[in-house]
Structure formats: C-alpha cells, structure tokens
Amino acid sequence: MTDATERQEMIANTLVDAFEALMKVDPYAFRAKFRKMAADPFAFYRGSACLFFADMNEMEDRWADERTSRVWIHGDLHAENFGTYMSSNGLLTFDINDFDEAYLGHFSWDLRRFVTSLALLCWRKALPERAIRDLARTYLTSYLDQVEYYASSGQDDFALHLDNTEGTIHEILQDARTGRRSDMLDSMTIVENHERHFRDDGKNRRLDETERAEVERAFEQYLTTIPESKKSGREVYYTIKDIVGRKGFGIGSAGLPAYNVLIEGFNEAQENDIVLSLKQGNVAAPSRIVTDEDIRNFFEHDGHRTVISQRSLQVHTDRFLGYTSINGVGFVVDELSPYKQDLGWENITEPDEIDPLLVDLGRATAKVHCASDQDSDHSLVPFQTEEAIVDVIGDRREEFIEDITDFAIEYSAKVRRDRALFVEAFRENKIPGVPST
C-alpha cells in the first residue's frame, strides 16, 4: 500500500510539473485530456510521456555511450504516431508523425517506448505474451537491419510510398490519395461576396485588431524560417485571407493555444486556398532529463526546437514547416493537409496481420534516426547515427532485442498499474489544478 501511494503521488507530481502552466490557463482542457487518458492503459501511456522519461532518468541504459546518448529522437514514439503526409517533393509518404516531443537523447528510448506501446496494444487485443515477444522481435530486427543497411551503403533515400508498399500501409496511402483540398476547405470555410473565410462554427475564435496584428507579425516572421529550397516565389502565395484562434487538439495538446491562417496559395482561384496551423510549442518530455547545456541553449524556443527536430528526423518535410513566436512564446507552423491519414489499429487484430506491418514500422523508425531533411542542422549530431548504433550493439544483437523486449513487457505491466493509480487520483481530486467534476 505504501509503495502504491508513493507511486500515485509521483504520477500526480510528474503530471503537474509537466503541465502546471497550461493547467492554470485552461484547467478544463486538462480535465478533458485526463478523461481521455483514463479510458485504457494505452490512452494513459499516450498522454504521459513525461512519466515515461521520469522513469528513464532512473534507469541505467547499457546501450548509451557518448554518441548513442546524443541522437535525434522522436520522444513519443508509439504505435499510433504513424501516418501519411505529402512531402515537399510531391510524394505521398507514410512515416512517423507528431514531433511535439522530439529532442536529443538515447536512441534506445524511442525503441523502448514503441515496443511498450506495442505490448499495451496487444494486451488490449488479448494477445498472449509469446505473441507480443515475437512481434517485438519482428519490429526490432527490421529496425536493426535498416540501420545496418544505412551504415554499409551510405544511402539514406528510403521512404514508404505507393510504389514500394503493400497491405495496410498501401491501403492507408491510397485512402490519403483520395483526399481533396476542396472538400477540406468546404468543411472549414465559406465563400461570401467572392471571398473565402473561416466558418464561425463554435470552435473558432475571432480575433480583435490587436491580437490579429500580433499574429500577422508572427506570420511574417515565420516566412523567414522557410528554407529557400521550399519557399514559393509566387507573388500571391502567402497572402493572408483570414485568421482565427483555436484551442489545442488531441491528447497531447490540451491547453495549447493555436491559430489557423487561410492563405491564397498557388493562385487566386478559390479552390487553391491553403490552411496553415500555428500551434504553441510545448516543452519536450525528454528535455526534462537531458541536461546538456549545449543542447538546451541551441534552441530559441520550443517552436524552434520542434521544427529543427522534425527536419532532423524526417526526409522531405512539409514545404510549409517553420516556426515563429508570439509575445515571446514559440509556435510551430505547418499545413493542415487533406492528405494526412493516421494509422489505425481497430481492424488489425491478429499477429499475422500485425507482423508485416511492423517490418515497415521498424524501417521507418530507423529512417528517422539515421536520415534527415536536406535543410536540417547537423551541428548537434556531428556523426553518422547509424555507425554509432552499429558500433554500440556490435555482436550483441540478440542481447539488445531481448533487453528491449523484456523491458517493454515489464514496463507495460507497470503502465497498467499506473493507469489504475492515475484514475483513482483523478477521481478523488488528488491532481492539483485539474478538477474531476
């Protein structure tokens, strides 16, 4: 009982430490976030990356040396953080998404977090431990094979597209391909007096003149952060047509202020308008335990950190990706695209359906660790990540796979217990700043 009470207090304190500032701004957004986290262990795990890294801070990592502890990592790698996007070279791509927690740290942290999420997902589907271990081996073997390929070939042009995928991922890409910009625009905007603007749908917030001027200044600042290789030279392209305020969306974005900006796009035709999202950057969970001052001082703010990290983790990033600040607070800017389709697991239930999917997810994970966009910054990681990983593992591949898998099985059981403690704490108002009723 004492151990459970101490753990419950640690969970509550960790969540408050991570989110206190945002809780004060919008406690009811966090009440909604915590309701979602309470749904099941996987949902709790998704929303508590800060707790995962607090535990990593107490664990010795045998796979971390001077180089492999300073790798660009996703920071919140779980089974649902994969999906499609339209790359800057015009190809529909399936890849890891959501880089809000991206930072530098141990490469094994991403793998531990993903395989734990896989174990939780499989537990939700009532799969036995032996099946979970076999599936974890598939993912980790695919990851290591791809890392070794990068190390031996020197090539980093691998990506999952329509022409080299099959099964579930190919179907997701085909679904994304059917997306239409006009449909998305019709759902979010309306044309009146020959001009398009955002709908007043109860979710949008109209800005007063002062706030709109601040966002417009931030938008001009953002334009300077788009790499020249991705910037449009068309005169009308970035002309602002409308701006509205939004609230943060998703389990991880509770309380984060955001704006949507409607711009002219390719030309003055109404069907080509483009919607950009400006979302406040949040403190990355790994940054709470990575104390390297060179890393901390490198970033202007968390909007800058998110964008620099994404460019270092993703090849051919969104051509609109950039950053800005409003009243000294960092924001991330990217496109709200009609071609984004997330990986869903509802209808993927049997091991023989999951196994081939994990081959590609392992390869995609290796890619984010080892490949980067042409406009990324290499000063913080001045070495080849694939070579560092190959060197630290050496001939201990089997030991590595077993270590990550054993950890995931044990930690997933811990997450299930933690979720029960969290639900009890939330129900009984033991998490300061967030009312349960």
Backbone hydrogen bonds, N-H to C=O, Kabsch-Sander energy under -0.5 kcal/mol:
donor,donor_aa,acceptor,acceptor_aa,energy
5,T,1,M,-2.5
6,E,2,T,-2.6
7,R,3,D,-2.4
8,Q,4,A,-2.5
9,E,5,T,-2.2
10,M,6,E,-2.3
11,I,7,R,-2.7
12,A,8,Q,-2.4
13,N,9,E,-2.8
14,T,10,M,-2.4
15,L,11,I,-2.2
16,V,12,A,-2.3
17,D,13,N,-2.8
18,A,14,T,-1.9
19,F,15,L,-2.1
20,E,16,V,-2.1
23,M,19,F,-2.9
24,K,20,E,-2.2
25,V,21,A,-1.2
26,D,22,L,-2.4
29,A,26,D,-0.7
30,F,26,D,-1.3
31,R,27,P,-1.7
32,A,28,Y,-1.9
33,K,29,A,-2.1
34,F,30,F,-3.0
35,R,31,R,-2.0
36,K,32,A,-2.0
37,M,33,K,-2.4
38,A,34,F,-1.9
39,A,36,K,-1.3
40,D,37,M,-0.5
44,F,40,D,-2.3
45,Y,41,P,-2.4
46,R,42,F,-2.4
47,G,43,A,-1.6
48,S,45,Y,-1.1
51,L,48,S,-0.8
52,F,48,S,-1.6
53,F,49,A,-2.3
54,A,50,C,-1.6
55,D,51,L,-1.9
56,M,52,F,-2.1
57,N,53,F,-1.7
58,E,55,D,-1.2
59,M,56,M,-1.4
62,R,60,E,-0.7
64,A,61,D,-1.5
65,D,63,W,-0.6
69,S,65,D,-1.4
70,R,67,R,-2.3
71,V,105,G,-2.4
73,I,103,Y,-3.2
78,H,76,D,-0.8
81,N,78,H,-2.0
82,F,80,E,-0.6
83,G,95,D,-2.8
84,T,341,Q,-1.9
85,Y,93,T,-2.0
87,S,85,Y,-0.7
87,S,91,L,-2.4
88,S,316,H,-1.0
90,G,87,S,-2.1
93,T,85,Y,-2.7
94,F,160,L,-2.5
95,D,83,G,-3.1
95,D,93,T,-0.5
97,N,81,N,-2.0
102,A,99,F,-1.5
103,Y,73,I,-1.8
105,G,71,V,-2.5
107,F,68,T,-1.9
109,W,106,H,-1.2
110,D,106,H,-0.7
110,D,107,F,-0.5
111,L,107,F,-1.1
112,R,108,S,-2.9
113,R,109,W,-2.5
114,F,110,D,-2.5
115,V,111,L,-2.7
116,T,112,R,-2.0
117,S,113,R,-1.9
118,L,114,F,-2.4
119,A,115,V,-2.3
120,L,116,T,-2.3
121,L,117,S,-2.6
122,C,118,L,-2.7
123,W,119,A,-2.1
124,R,120,L,-2.1
125,K,121,L,-1.1
126,A,123,W,-1.6
127,L,122,C,-2.7
132,I,128,P,-1.8
133,R,129,E,-2.8
134,D,130,R,-2.1
135,L,131,A,-2.4
136,A,132,I,-2.6
137,R,133,R,-2.0
138,T,134,D,-1.8
139,Y,135,L,-2.1
140,L,136,A,-2.7
141,T,137,R,-2.6
142,S,138,T,-2.2
143,Y,139,Y,-2.3
144,L,140,L,-2.6
145,D,141,T,-2.7
146,Q,142,S,-2.1
147,V,143,Y,-2.4
148,E,144,L,-2.6
149,Y,145,D,-1.9
150,Y,146,Q,-2.4
151,A,147,V,-2.3
152,S,148,E,-2.1
153,S,149,Y,-2.6
154,G,150,Y,-2.2
160,L,94,F,-0.7
161,H,159,A,-0.8
164,N,161,H,-1.0
165,T,162,L,-0.5
169,I,166,E,-0.7
170,H,166,E,-0.9
171,E,167,G,-2.2
172,I,168,T,-2.2
173,L,169,I,-2.3
174,Q,170,H,-2.4
175,D,171,E,-2.4
176,A,172,I,-2.5
177,R,173,L,-1.9
178,T,174,Q,-0.8
178,T,175,D,-0.9
179,G,176,A,-1.5
184,M,180,R,-1.8
185,L,181,R,-2.8
186,D,182,S,-2.3
187,S,183,D,-1.6
188,M,184,M,-1.2
189,T,185,L,-2.7
190,I,197,H,-2.8
192,E,190,I,-0.6
192,E,195,E,-2.9
195,E,192,E,-1.8
197,H,190,I,-2.4
199,R,188,M,-2.5
201,D,199,R,-1.3
205,R,245,G,-1.7
212,R,208,D,-2.6
213,A,209,E,-2.2
214,E,210,T,-1.8
215,V,211,E,-2.3
216,E,212,R,-2.6
217,R,213,A,-2.2
218,A,214,E,-2.2
219,F,215,V,-2.3
220,E,216,E,-2.0
221,Q,217,R,-2.0
222,Y,218,A,-2.4
223,L,219,F,-1.8
224,T,220,E,-0.7
224,T,221,Q,-0.9
225,T,222,Y,-2.2
226,I,223,L,-0.9
230,K,227,P,-2.0
231,K,227,P,-1.1
237,Y,234,R,-0.7
239,T,236,V,-2.0
241,K,262,L,-3.7
242,D,262,L,-1.3
244,V,260,N,-2.1
245,G,205,R,-3.1
246,R,258,A,-3.8
248,G,256,L,-0.6
253,S,250,G,-1.0
254,A,251,I,-0.6
256,L,253,S,-2.0
258,A,246,R,-2.1
259,Y,278,L,-2.7
260,N,244,V,-2.3
261,V,276,L,-2.8
262,L,242,D,-2.9
263,I,261,V,-0.5
263,I,274,I,-3.0
264,E,239,T,-1.8
265,G,237,Y,-2.6
266,F,272,N,-0.6
267,N,264,E,-0.5
272,N,269,A,-1.5
273,D,270,Q,-1.4
274,I,263,I,-2.2
276,L,261,V,-3.0
276,L,274,I,-0.5
277,S,334,D,-3.2
278,L,259,Y,-3.2
279,K,277,S,-0.6
279,K,332,V,-2.6
280,Q,257,P,-2.3
281,G,330,G,-2.3
287,S,284,A,-0.8
288,R,285,A,-1.5
289,I,286,P,-1.8
290,V,286,P,-1.6
291,T,289,I,-0.8
296,R,292,D,-2.2
297,N,293,E,-2.8
298,F,294,D,-0.6
298,F,295,I,-0.9
299,F,295,I,-0.7
299,F,296,R,-0.7
305,R,301,H,-2.5
306,T,302,D,-2.0
307,V,303,G,-2.0
308,I,304,H,-2.7
309,S,305,R,-2.2
310,Q,306,T,-2.4
311,R,307,V,-2.4
312,S,308,I,-1.2
313,L,309,S,-0.9
313,L,310,Q,-0.8
314,Q,310,Q,-2.0
321,L,318,D,-1.7
322,G,333,V,-2.2
324,T,331,F,-2.0
326,I,329,V,-2.4
329,V,326,I,-1.7
331,F,324,T,-2.9
332,V,279,K,-3.2
333,V,322,G,-2.9
334,D,277,S,-1.7
336,L,275,V,-2.8
337,S,335,E,-1.0
340,K,337,S,-0.9
341,Q,339,Y,-0.5
343,L,82,F,-2.7
348,I,345,W,-1.2
349,T,347,N,-0.8
353,E,350,E,-1.8
354,I,350,E,-2.1
355,D,351,P,-2.9
357,L,353,E,-0.7
358,L,354,I,-1.9
359,V,355,D,-1.1
360,D,356,P,-1.1
361,L,357,L,-1.9
362,G,358,L,-2.4
363,R,359,V,-1.7
364,A,360,D,-2.6
365,T,361,L,-2.1
366,A,362,G,-2.0
367,K,363,R,-2.0
368,V,364,A,-1.8
369,H,365,T,-1.5
370,C,366,A,-2.0
371,A,367,K,-3.1
373,D,311,R,-2.9
373,D,314,Q,-0.5
376,S,373,D,-1.9
383,F,381,V,-0.8
385,T,383,F,-0.7
388,A,384,Q,-1.9
389,I,385,T,-2.5
390,V,386,E,-2.4
391,D,387,E,-2.3
392,V,388,A,-2.0
393,I,389,I,-2.0
394,G,390,V,-2.6
396,R,393,I,-2.6
400,F,396,R,-2.6
401,I,397,R,-2.5
402,E,398,E,-2.3
403,D,399,E,-2.3
404,I,400,F,-2.5
405,T,401,I,-2.2
406,D,402,E,-2.9
407,F,403,D,-2.3
408,A,404,I,-2.2
409,I,405,T,-2.4
410,E,406,D,-2.3
411,Y,407,F,-3.4
412,S,408,A,-2.4
413,A,409,I,-1.3
414,K,410,E,-1.6
415,V,411,Y,-2.5
416,R,412,S,-1.9
417,R,413,A,-1.7
418,D,414,K,-3.0
419,R,415,V,-2.8
420,A,416,R,-1.3
421,L,417,R,-2.0
422,F,418,D,-2.9
423,V,419,R,-2.6
424,E,420,A,-2.0
425,A,421,L,-2.4
426,F,422,F,-2.9
427,R,423,V,-2.6
428,E,424,E,-1.9
429,N,426,F,-1.5
430,K,425,A,-3.3
434,V,431,I,-1.6
